[in-house]
Amino acid sequence: MTLHRHCDAGRLSSVLSDDGQRLIDLSELIRAYGEPPSYKTPNTPQKLPRRYTQHERDTLLLNELQALRDQVTALQQEVSELRRLPAPELPPSEPQSTPQNASTPIKGFDDLLQRFESRQ
């Protein structure tokens, strides 16, 4: 490779990094080989945002306002229809056994068994 040969010949100076790679500074490349050619990019015309007249702006805003009003009206109708629907049926609830209070004294094995089953 030409860069390695130029570094070995002394035409181009470089340093070795900690991991053994050869590093060449950009300013050293410019000194040895000169400034890279600059290519002029063609000027592209910038697109300017369209300017609206006051009347056009007002018309656009009024159209947007009307669309939002229509949307609100439709949503209000939907809410009204949903309110007319019957309430959903609740699932049948299981009768809950009355748990014995922990402060109730245990009188026998039946009381102990009932308290144990009520915790599960």
N, CA, C and O of each residue as an XYZ file, in Angstrom:
480
protein
N       0.850     -1.176      0.000
C       0.000      0.000      0.000
C       0.892      1.234      0.000
O       1.936      1.241      0.652
N       0.501      2.260     -0.710
C       1.311      3.460     -0.883
C       1.528      4.195      0.430
O       2.633      4.677      0.679
N       0.525      4.295      1.267
C       0.684      5.018      2.533
C       1.742      4.352      3.406
O       2.562      5.039      4.015
N       1.731      3.023      3.473
C       2.729      2.322      4.282
C       4.135      2.544      3.729
O       5.079      2.759      4.488
N       4.268      2.492      2.416
C       5.589      2.723      1.807
C       6.068      4.142      2.068
O       7.246      4.355      2.355
N       5.164      5.119      1.972
C       5.564      6.507      2.220
C       5.925      6.713      3.686
O       6.830      7.490      3.988
N       5.241      6.035      4.601
C       5.595      6.136      6.020
C       6.962      5.506      6.265
O       7.778      6.060      7.002
N       7.216      4.347      5.649
C       8.505      3.681      5.824
C       9.634      4.495      5.205
O      10.753      4.500      5.720
N       9.344      5.185      4.096
C      10.371      5.986      3.425
C      10.580      7.324      4.123
O      11.574      7.997      3.848
N       9.675      7.738      5.022
C       9.844      9.002      5.733
C       9.139     10.168      5.071
O       9.210     11.295      5.562
N       8.471      9.918      3.981
C       7.744     11.005      3.316
C       6.524     11.418      4.128
O       6.100     12.572      4.069
N       5.965     10.494      4.877
C       4.756     10.708      5.658
C       5.027     10.225      7.076
O       5.496      9.104      7.274
N       4.735     11.065      8.060
C       4.973     10.649      9.445
C       3.690     10.079     10.045
O       2.579     10.518      9.747
N       3.896      9.078     10.906
C       2.762      8.429     11.557
C       3.182      8.012     12.955
O       4.366      8.018     13.290
N       2.204      7.651     13.760
C       2.470      7.153     15.113
C       1.753      5.819     15.262
O       0.793      5.527     14.549
N       2.240      5.016     16.201
C       1.602      3.738     16.484
C       0.707      3.899     17.705
O       1.100      4.491     18.711
N      -0.490      3.367     17.597
C      -1.416      3.430     18.731
C      -1.065      2.335     19.728
O      -0.173      1.523     19.481
N      -1.767      2.318     20.851
C      -1.511      1.322     21.895
C      -1.736     -0.099     21.402
O      -1.080     -1.032     21.865
N      -2.663     -0.265     20.461
C      -2.947     -1.611     19.957
C      -2.151     -1.944     18.696
O      -2.436     -2.947     18.042
N      -1.159     -1.125     18.340
C      -0.273     -1.430     17.231
C      -0.715     -0.924     15.878
O      -0.064     -1.219     14.876
N      -1.781     -0.185     15.814
C      -2.233      0.345     14.529
C      -1.489      1.639     14.220
O      -1.152      2.413     15.116
N      -1.245      1.852     12.943
C      -0.564      3.056     12.498
C      -1.586      4.165     12.310
O      -2.576      3.983     11.600
N      -1.356      5.317     12.941
C      -2.258      6.457     12.859
C      -1.573      7.595     12.115
O      -0.410      7.912     12.363
N      -2.322      8.204     11.195
C      -1.803      9.329     10.416
C      -2.738     10.501     10.627
O      -3.952     10.373     10.469
N      -2.179     11.636     10.982
C      -2.978     12.831     11.212
C      -3.419     13.426      9.875
O      -2.687     13.352      8.888
N      -4.596     14.005      9.847
C      -5.129     14.600      8.620
C      -4.230     15.731      8.123
O      -4.008     15.873      6.921
N      -3.720     16.526      9.045
C      -2.846     17.629      8.621
C      -1.570     17.100      7.965
O      -1.020     17.746      7.072
N      -1.099     15.938      8.398
C       0.078     15.324      7.786
C      -0.235     14.857      6.372
O       0.604     14.988      5.480
N      -1.431     14.312      6.151
C      -1.840     13.924      4.798
C      -1.928     15.138      3.884
O      -1.511     15.082      2.728
N      -2.471     16.237      4.404
C      -2.575     17.457      3.591
C      -1.183     17.999      3.284
O      -0.941     18.466      2.171
N      -0.257     17.946      4.252
C       1.107     18.424      4.020
C       1.795     17.603      2.940
O       2.481     18.153      2.078
N       1.608     16.272      2.985
C       2.321     15.404      2.051
C       1.679     15.369      0.673
O       2.389     15.335     -0.332
N       0.365     15.376      0.604
C      -0.315     15.178     -0.673
C      -1.087     16.393     -1.160
O      -1.590     16.393     -2.283
N      -1.188     17.412     -0.347
C      -1.908     18.610     -0.762
C      -3.385     18.556     -0.385
O      -3.916     17.525      0.028
N      -4.005     19.684     -0.543
C      -5.431     19.823     -0.228
C      -6.249     19.006     -1.223
O      -5.970     19.049     -2.421
N      -7.243     18.269     -0.761
C      -8.066     17.509     -1.708
C      -8.870     18.462     -2.584
O      -9.249     19.548     -2.146
N      -9.129     18.052     -3.822
C      -9.890     18.946     -4.702
C     -11.304     19.132     -4.162
O     -11.949     18.199     -3.683
N     -11.743     20.351     -4.260
C     -13.111     20.618     -3.796
C     -14.008     20.730     -5.017
O     -13.720     21.465     -5.962
N     -15.069     20.003     -4.971
C     -16.028     20.026     -6.056
C     -17.172     20.929     -5.642
O     -17.749     20.793     -4.563
N     -17.471     21.832     -6.513
C     -18.546     22.760     -6.212
C     -19.874     22.060     -6.474
O     -20.117     21.528     -7.557
N     -20.700     22.077     -5.479
C     -22.016     21.465     -5.640
C     -22.945     22.478     -6.285
O     -22.896     23.667     -5.967
N     -23.782     22.013     -7.179
C     -24.694     22.955     -7.828
C     -25.694     23.505     -6.809
O     -26.169     22.803     -5.916
N     -25.982     24.757     -6.983
C     -26.952     25.390     -6.092
C     -28.344     24.885     -6.431
O     -28.813     25.003     -7.562
N     -28.973     24.334     -5.447
C     -30.350     23.893     -5.647
C     -31.265     24.980     -5.110
O     -31.066     25.484     -4.005
N     -32.242     25.325     -5.881
C     -33.135     26.383     -5.398
C     -33.900     25.898     -4.173
O     -34.442     24.793     -4.147
N     -33.925     26.746     -3.178
C     -34.655     26.402     -1.962
C     -36.133     26.653     -2.179
O     -36.544     27.684     -2.713
N     -36.914     25.686     -1.751
C     -38.351     25.850     -1.872
C     -38.840     26.674     -0.695
O     -38.659     26.309      0.467
N     -39.442     27.752     -1.014
C     -40.005     28.596      0.029
C     -41.418     28.127      0.333
O     -42.144     27.700     -0.564
N     -41.802     28.207      1.589
C     -43.176     27.824      1.894
C     -44.157     28.756      1.193
O     -43.916     29.952      1.031
N     -45.260     28.163      0.789
C     -46.262     28.943      0.064
C     -46.842     30.004      0.981
O     -47.170     29.738      2.137
N     -46.958     31.169      0.464
C     -47.555     32.271      1.224
C     -49.043     32.311      0.928
O     -49.457     32.366     -0.230
N     -49.829     32.284      1.970
C     -51.277     32.355      1.823
C     -51.742     33.777      2.101
O     -51.176     34.494      2.926
N     -52.780     34.153      1.392
C     -53.388     35.450      1.689
C     -54.227     35.291      2.951
O     -54.515     34.175      3.384
N     -54.606     36.396      3.521
C     -55.411     36.358      4.736
C     -56.734     35.630      4.490
O     -57.202     34.871      5.339
N     -57.323     35.867      3.331
C     -58.590     35.223      3.003
C     -58.416     33.704      2.907
O     -59.257     32.952      3.400
N     -57.318     33.246      2.269
C     -57.062     31.809      2.149
C     -56.842     31.176      3.526
O     -57.350     30.091      3.807
N     -56.076     31.871      4.385
C     -55.841     31.368      5.740
C     -57.143     31.250      6.515
O     -57.386     30.255      7.198
N     -57.977     32.278      6.400
C     -59.266     32.250      7.102
C     -60.125     31.092      6.609
O     -60.767     30.406      7.404
N     -60.135     30.877      5.294
C     -60.931     29.790      4.727
C     -60.427     28.433      5.220
O     -61.227     27.570      5.581
N     -59.109     28.241      5.237
C     -58.541     26.987      5.726
C     -58.883     26.757      7.195
O     -59.238     25.648      7.592
N     -58.773     27.804      7.988
C     -59.081     27.675      9.413
C     -60.560     27.394      9.645
O     -60.912     26.597     10.515
N     -61.423     28.042      8.875
C     -62.859     27.793      9.020
C     -63.217     26.364      8.615
O     -64.056     25.731      9.256
N     -62.589     25.856      7.560
C     -62.828     24.468      7.148
C     -62.378     23.490      8.236
O     -63.064     22.511      8.529
N     -61.225     23.770      8.823
C     -60.725     22.920      9.906
C     -61.653     22.985     11.114
O     -61.935     21.963     11.741
N     -62.124     24.175     11.436
C     -63.047     24.346     12.556
C     -64.340     23.573     12.315
O     -64.859     22.930     13.227
N     -64.858     23.634     11.099
C     -66.094     22.917     10.781
C     -65.890     21.405     10.883
O     -66.763     20.689     11.372
N     -64.734     20.924     10.418
C     -64.445     19.492     10.509
C     -64.369     19.051     11.972
O     -64.856     17.975     12.321
N     -63.768     19.866     12.816
C     -63.685     19.532     14.237
C     -65.061     19.551     14.890
O     -65.357     18.711     15.739
N     -65.896     20.496     14.502
C     -67.259     20.549     15.048
C     -68.047     19.310     14.637
O     -68.777     18.739     15.447
N     -67.902     18.896     13.384
C     -68.583     17.683     12.920
C     -68.115     16.463     13.712
O     -68.910     15.589     14.060
N     -66.825     16.420     13.985
C     -66.275     15.297     14.739
C     -66.823     15.287     16.170
O     -67.162     14.226     16.695
N     -66.910     16.454     16.797
C     -67.455     16.539     18.154
C     -68.913     16.111     18.161
O     -69.342     15.392     19.064
N     -69.681     16.543     17.167
C     -71.095     16.166     17.086
C     -71.242     14.651     16.951
O     -72.088     14.048     17.612
N     -70.426     14.038     16.102
C     -70.492     12.588     15.917
C     -70.141     11.858     17.214
O     -70.770     10.858     17.556
N     -69.146     12.355     17.925
C     -68.766     11.718     19.185
C     -69.853     11.883     20.239
O     -70.104     10.967     21.023
N     -70.499     13.046     20.261
C     -71.595     13.249     21.210
C     -72.754     12.307     20.905
O     -73.377     11.779     21.826
N     -73.050     12.091     19.630
C     -74.112     11.151     19.260
C     -73.754      9.732     19.700
O     -74.603      8.994     20.201
N     -72.509      9.366     19.510
C     -72.078      8.025     19.899
C     -72.202      7.830     21.406
O     -72.637      6.772     21.862
N     -71.823      8.841     22.179
C     -71.951      8.759     23.632
C     -73.416      8.645     24.019
O     -73.771      7.866     24.904
N     -74.264      9.418     23.359
C     -75.698      9.369     23.646
C     -76.263      7.981     23.359
O     -77.057      7.465     24.145
N     -75.865      7.372     22.247
C     -76.334      6.026     21.912
C     -75.825      4.994     22.914
O     -76.546      4.062     23.270
N     -74.604      5.156     23.360
C     -74.053      4.216     24.332
C     -74.762      4.327     25.677
O     -74.901      3.333     26.390
N     -75.208      5.522     26.023
C     -75.929      5.699     27.288
C     -77.298      5.035     27.247
O     -77.824      4.655     28.292
N     -77.883      4.889     26.069
C     -79.199      4.263     25.934
C     -79.136      2.745     26.044
O     -80.160      2.102     26.276
N     -77.975      2.173     25.885
C     -77.833      0.721     25.967
C     -78.069      0.252     27.400
O     -77.762      0.970     28.352
N     -78.614     -0.950     27.550
C     -78.794     -1.463     28.911
C     -77.438     -1.767     29.544
O     -76.460     -2.067     28.859
N     -77.415     -1.681     30.846
C     -76.175     -1.960     31.567
C     -75.807     -3.424     31.386
O     -76.696     -4.271     31.314
N     -74.535     -3.739     31.312
C     -74.138     -5.137     31.147
C     -74.514     -5.937     32.391
O     -74.478     -5.436     33.515
N     -74.872     -7.189     32.154
C     -75.249     -8.048     33.271
C     -74.011     -8.389     34.087
O     -72.943     -8.681     33.549
N     -74.189     -8.343     35.386
C     -73.086     -8.692     36.272
C     -73.019    -10.202     36.394
O     -74.057    -10.864     36.409
N     -71.831    -10.757     36.479
C     -71.721    -12.206     36.645
C     -72.289    -12.595     38.006
O     -72.177    -11.838     38.971
N     -72.891    -13.764     38.082
C     -73.460    -14.166     39.378
C     -72.357    -14.265     40.418
O     -71.316    -14.885     40.200
N     -72.611    -13.649     41.529
C     -71.593    -13.660     42.581
C     -71.774    -14.900     43.435
O     -72.895    -15.332     43.703
N     -70.681    -15.451     43.847
C     -70.712    -16.642     44.686
C     -71.011    -16.219     46.116
O     -70.473    -15.223     46.601
N     -71.855    -16.964     46.779
C     -72.119    -16.593     48.175
C     -70.850    -16.785     48.992
O     -70.231    -17.848     48.993
N     -70.502    -15.744     49.663
C     -69.282    -15.799     50.450
C     -69.610    -16.338     51.830
O     -70.570    -15.921     52.478
N     -68.799    -17.257     52.246
C     -68.990    -17.772     53.594
C     -68.493    -16.727     54.571
O     -67.497    -16.047     54.322
N     -69.169    -16.609     55.642
C     -68.772    -15.606     56.625
C     -67.540    -16.111     57.349
O     -67.600    -17.082     58.103
N     -66.422    -15.442     57.112
C     -65.197    -15.893     57.771
C     -65.273    -15.601     59.260
O     -65.787    -14.571     59.695
N     -64.758    -16.517     59.998
C     -64.746    -16.295     61.431
C     -63.683    -15.277     61.762
O     -62.606    -15.250     61.166
N     -63.993    -14.481     62.680
C     -63.071    -13.459     63.123
C     -61.890    -14.133     63.815
O     -62.053    -15.119     64.534
N     -60.724    -13.597     63.590
C     -59.538    -14.185     64.202
C     -59.585    -14.051     65.718
O     -58.934    -14.801     66.444
N     -60.359    -13.092     66.174
C     -60.432    -12.913     67.624
C     -61.439    -13.849     68.279
O     -61.501    -13.937     69.505
N     -62.243    -14.560     67.453
C     -63.201    -15.517     68.007
C     -62.425    -16.713     68.557
O     -61.584    -17.281     67.860
N     -62.691    -17.080     69.752
C     -61.932    -18.210     70.316
C     -62.321    -19.522     69.640
O     -63.472    -19.719     69.252
N     -61.365    -20.390     69.510
C     -61.577    -21.702     68.911
C     -62.068    -22.630     70.012
O     -61.393    -22.836     71.021
N     -63.247    -23.181     69.801
C     -63.854    -24.035     70.824
C     -63.595    -25.508     70.553
O     -63.628    -26.338     71.461
N     -63.334    -25.818     69.283
C     -63.118    -27.222     68.974
C     -62.438    -27.372     67.626
O     -62.075    -26.393     66.972
N     -62.276    -28.638     67.226
C     -61.620    -28.926     65.960
C     -62.418    -28.379     64.789
O     -61.822    -27.956     63.798
N     -63.735    -28.370     64.863
C     -64.582    -27.831     63.784
C     -64.288    -26.353     63.549
O     -64.189    -25.910     62.405
N     -64.148    -25.591     64.636
C     -63.838    -24.157     64.507
C     -62.466    -23.961     63.862
O     -62.297    -23.089     63.010
N     -61.509    -24.757     64.262
C     -60.164    -24.658     63.695
C     -60.172    -24.999     62.210
O     -59.529    -24.311     61.418
N     -60.882    -26.040     61.826
C     -60.967    -26.446     60.429
C     -61.682    -25.387     59.594
O     -61.266    -25.104     58.471
N     -62.740    -24.806     60.122
C     -63.490    -23.773     59.395
C     -62.624    -22.526     59.187
O     -62.660    -21.922     58.115
N     -61.854    -22.139     60.196
C     -60.970    -20.974     60.060
C     -59.884    -21.258     59.022
O     -59.537    -20.373     58.240
N     -59.358    -22.443     59.003
C     -58.331    -22.803     58.031
C     -58.882    -22.769     56.611
O     -58.224    -22.254     55.708
N     -60.081    -23.309     56.403
C     -60.682    -23.331     55.066
C     -61.080    -21.939     54.598
O     -61.071    -21.669     53.397
N     -61.424    -21.061     55.512
C     -61.823    -19.705     55.108
C     -60.635    -18.884     54.631
O     -60.816    -17.897     53.919
N     -59.444    -19.267     55.004
C     -58.244    -18.530     54.568
C     -57.829    -18.902     53.152
O     -57.077    -18.157     52.524
N     -58.280    -19.990     52.651
C     -57.853    -20.438     51.327
C     -58.643    -19.823     50.267
O     -58.412    -20.094     49.088
